[in-house]
Amino acid sequence: MGFIELKDVTYTYPLMHTPALKNITCSLEEGKFYGVIGENAGGKTTFCNLLRGLIPHFYQGKLSGEVLIEGEDIRKKDIDVLSTRMGYIFQNPFTQISGVRKTVFEEIALGLENLGIPKEKMIQRVIEVAELLKIEELLENDPNRLSGGQRQRVAFASIIAMDMDVFVIDEPTSQLDPEGTERIFEIIRMLKDKGKTIILVEHKVDLVAEYADEVLIIQGGELVRKGPVKEVLSDVGMLERGAMLPQAVILNRELMENGICLPEVPVTSEECIRLLLERGKEHGKN
């Protein structure tokens, strides 16, 4: 049994006639990194809201099927207790900042205050997290005057400071440039190395291929595929389902059309380069 279990789950928002999620069944294990991909408005954010308990505790609407967190039905789960174990980082960093704190230091400490962490331990924790995320120079700044990328890192810091077990992250790089994206994925890599459970919605499928353990493809509210990264993202049939695939997979298909066959389908750029070099050496010998 997984840490999170969804059994034949269908959810419809209030005043809507079409379900946002349809008959979803899947299991998510502790300590794994799940990448969630699919078309825009396909149900990915709703899926995150469901895992985090915002559905049905905040959004209401019609929910059928079972959503179990550690074996307990989400409808009966105390949302305040869940919030101490599962952090949610929103797509828009401007909605993540509380707006009631005057410095980044106080913003990061807000969650720790709510948990009743002693002052000295709280100060130490904020400084440690700021150093970890390389935002020490921002600690005295007004969080409401930060750039989008800075706010996103502060949002991560606020959640990481609470030392949660599970991170639900909804498109954290959607408003960031390549440098900002790289910084965010450095943080996500660090969380993965610490054995945290990560559910990440991300359009940049090449990064999902590089970092995730498993991939979920959600289209039109349905879970159309779930499995190991290599298995799912190497399947060019997913293109017909509207899913984006890594550049390495697209390149491999073009190579095959031109009579160049690699021994396996690469899903990351690094893997693709390695296989091409190996093939070049083999042909050089012949």
C-alpha positions in Angstrom: 0.0 0.0 0.0 1.3 3.4 -1.0 1.7 6.5 1.2 -1.1 8.1 -1.0 -3.8 5.9 -2.6 -6.4 7.1 -5.1 -9.2 4.6 -5.9 -11.6 5.4 -8.8 -11.5 9.1 -7.9 -13.8 11.5 -9.8 -14.0 15.2 -8.8 -16.2 18.0 -10.2 -15.8 21.7 -9.1 -18.9 23.6 -7.8 -21.1 24.9 -10.6 -19.3 22.8 -13.2 -20.9 20.0 -15.1 -17.8 18.3 -16.5 -15.5 16.5 -14.0 -12.0 17.9 -13.6 -10.7 14.5 -12.7 -12.2 11.2 -13.9 -11.8 7.7 -12.5 -8.3 8.1 -11.3 -6.7 5.1 -9.6 -3.0 5.2 -8.6 -0.6 4.7 -5.7 2.3 7.0 -4.6 5.1 5.7 -2.4 7.1 7.5 0.2 10.6 8.7 -0.9 9.9 8.8 -4.6 9.9 11.7 -7.0 6.9 11.8 -9.3 6.7 14.1 -12.3 3.2 15.0 -13.4 2.9 16.1 -17.1 0.1 16.7 -19.6 -1.8 19.4 -21.5 -2.9 22.8 -20.0 -6.1 22.7 -18.1 -5.9 18.9 -18.2 -6.4 18.4 -14.4 -2.8 18.5 -13.1 -3.4 21.4 -10.6 -6.7 19.8 -9.5 -4.7 16.6 -8.8 -2.3 18.6 -6.6 -5.2 20.2 -4.8 -6.7 16.8 -4.1 -3.4 15.3 -2.7 -2.9 18.4 -0.5 -6.5 18.2 0.9 -7.6 21.5 -0.5 -10.2 19.2 -2.2 -12.7 18.6 -0.5 -11.9 20.8 2.6 -11.6 24.1 0.7 -12.9 23.8 -2.8 -16.0 21.6 -1.9 -17.6 20.3 -5.1 -18.5 16.6 -5.8 -15.9 14.0 -4.9 -16.4 10.3 -5.4 -14.1 7.3 -4.9 -11.4 7.0 -2.2 -8.4 9.3 -1.4 -6.3 7.8 1.3 -3.4 9.5 3.0 -1.5 7.0 5.2 -4.6 4.8 5.1 -7.0 7.5 6.3 -9.7 9.0 4.1 -8.9 12.6 3.0 -12.5 13.6 4.0 -11.7 12.7 7.6 -8.1 13.9 7.7 -7.4 16.9 9.8 -6.3 19.5 7.2 -4.2 21.4 9.8 -2.3 18.2 10.7 -1.8 17.3 7.1 -0.3 20.8 6.4 2.5 20.0 8.9 3.5 16.9 6.9 2.8 18.0 3.3 4.0 21.2 1.9 2.3 22.8 -1.2 4.3 25.2 -3.4 1.9 27.1 -5.7 2.4 27.8 -9.4 2.3 31.6 -8.7 4.9 32.6 -6.2 3.1 35.9 -5.6 0.2 34.0 -4.0 2.6 32.1 -1.7 3.9 35.1 0.2 1.8 35.9 3.2 1.9 39.7 2.8 1.9 40.2 6.5 5.7 40.1 7.2 8.2 42.9 6.7 11.3 40.8 6.1 12.1 37.6 4.3 13.5 36.2 7.6 10.1 36.7 9.2 8.3 35.2 6.2 10.4 32.0 6.4 9.8 31.8 10.1 6.1 32.2 9.9 5.4 28.5 9.5 7.8 27.6 12.3 6.0 30.1 14.6 2.7 28.3 13.8 4.2 25.0 14.8 5.3 26.5 18.1 9.1 26.0 17.5 11.2 27.7 20.2 12.7 31.0 19.2 16.4 30.0 19.3 15.8 26.9 17.3 13.6 28.8 14.9 16.3 31.4 14.2 18.9 28.7 13.6 16.6 26.9 11.3 15.8 30.0 9.2 19.5 30.8 8.8 20.3 27.2 7.8 17.6 27.1 5.2 18.6 30.5 3.8 22.2 29.3 3.4 21.0 26.1 1.8 19.0 28.0 -0.8 21.6 30.7 -1.1 19.2 33.6 -0.2 21.1 34.9 2.9 21.4 38.3 1.1 17.6 38.5 1.0 16.8 37.9 4.7 16.4 41.6 5.5 14.5 42.5 2.3 10.8 43.1 2.1 9.2 39.9 0.7 6.6 41.9 -1.2 9.3 43.7 -3.2 11.1 40.6 -4.5 11.3 39.4 -8.1 9.3 36.3 -9.2 12.4 34.1 -9.0 13.3 35.4 -5.5 9.8 34.9 -4.3 9.8 31.3 -5.6 13.0 30.6 -3.6 11.5 32.2 -0.5 8.4 30.1 -0.9 10.6 26.9 -1.1 12.5 28.1 2.0 9.3 28.6 4.0 8.2 25.1 3.3 11.6 23.4 3.6 12.1 25.2 7.0 9.2 23.2 8.4 11.0 20.0 7.5 8.0 18.3 5.8 8.0 14.8 4.5 6.0 15.4 1.3 6.3 18.3 -1.3 3.5 19.0 -3.8 5.0 21.5 -6.3 2.9 23.0 -9.0 4.9 24.3 -12.0 7.5 26.2 -10.0 9.5 27.3 -13.0 6.6 28.6 -15.2 7.7 32.3 -14.6 11.4 31.7 -14.4 14.3 32.2 -16.8 16.8 29.3 -17.4 19.0 30.4 -14.5 16.1 30.6 -12.1 14.8 27.2 -13.3 18.2 25.7 -12.7 18.3 27.0 -9.2 14.9 25.6 -8.4 15.8 22.2 -9.7 19.0 22.3 -7.6 16.6 22.7 -4.6 14.4 19.9 -5.8 17.4 17.6 -6.3 18.5 18.4 -2.7 15.0 17.4 -1.4 15.2 14.2 -3.4 18.6 13.4 -2.0 17.1 13.8 1.5 14.5 11.1 0.7 11.5 13.4 0.6 8.5 12.5 -1.4 8.0 14.9 -4.3 5.0 15.3 -6.6 6.0 17.9 -9.2 3.8 19.3 -12.0 6.2 20.6 -14.7 5.9 21.4 -18.4 9.7 21.2 -18.9 9.6 17.4 -19.6 13.4 17.2 -20.2 13.9 18.2 -16.6 11.3 15.7 -15.5 13.1 13.0 -17.4 16.4 13.9 -15.7 15.2 14.1 -12.1 12.0 12.1 -11.6 11.6 8.4 -10.7 8.1 8.0 -12.1 5.9 9.9 -14.5 2.1 10.5 -14.5 0.5 11.8 -17.6 -2.9 13.4 -17.0 -5.0 14.4 -20.0 -8.6 15.6 -20.0 -8.9 14.8 -16.3 -7.8 11.2 -16.8 -4.6 9.4 -15.8 -3.6 8.0 -19.1 -0.2 6.6 -18.1 1.9 6.0 -15.0 5.2 4.3 -14.6 9.0 4.6 -14.5 10.5 7.6 -16.3 12.3 5.5 -18.9 9.3 3.3 -19.7 6.8 6.1 -20.0 8.8 8.8 -21.7 10.4 6.6 -24.3 6.9 5.7 -25.7 6.4 7.8 -28.8 2.8 6.7 -28.7 2.3 9.2 -25.9 2.6 12.0 -28.5 -0.7 10.9 -30.0 -2.2 11.4 -26.5 -1.1 15.0 -26.5 1.9 14.5 -24.1 5.2 16.3 -24.6 8.2 14.0 -24.8 11.9 14.8 -24.1 14.1 16.1 -27.0 16.2 13.0 -26.8 13.2 10.8 -27.6 12.2 13.0 -30.5 15.8 13.0 -31.8 16.0 9.2 -31.5 12.8 8.9 -33.7 14.3 11.1 -36.3 17.6 9.1 -36.3 15.6 5.9 -36.7 13.8 7.4 -39.7 17.2 8.1 -41.2 18.4 4.5 -40.6 20.4 5.3 -37.5 19.4 2.9 -34.6 20.6 3.2 -31.1 20.6 0.2 -28.8 17.9 1.8 -26.6 15.7 4.9 -26.5 17.4 7.7 -24.6 15.2 10.0 -22.5 17.8 12.5 -21.3 20.3 14.5 -23.2 23.2 12.9 -21.3 22.0 9.4 -22.2 21.6 10.4 -25.8 25.1 11.8 -26.1 26.5 8.6 -24.4 24.7 6.3 -26.8 25.7 8.3 -29.8 29.4 8.3 -28.7 29.3 4.5 -28.1 27.7 4.0 -31.5 30.4 6.1 -33.1 33.2 4.1 -31.5 31.6 0.8 -32.6 31.3 2.0 -36.2 34.9 3.4 -36.0 36.1 -0.1 -35.1 34.3 -1.6 -38.0 
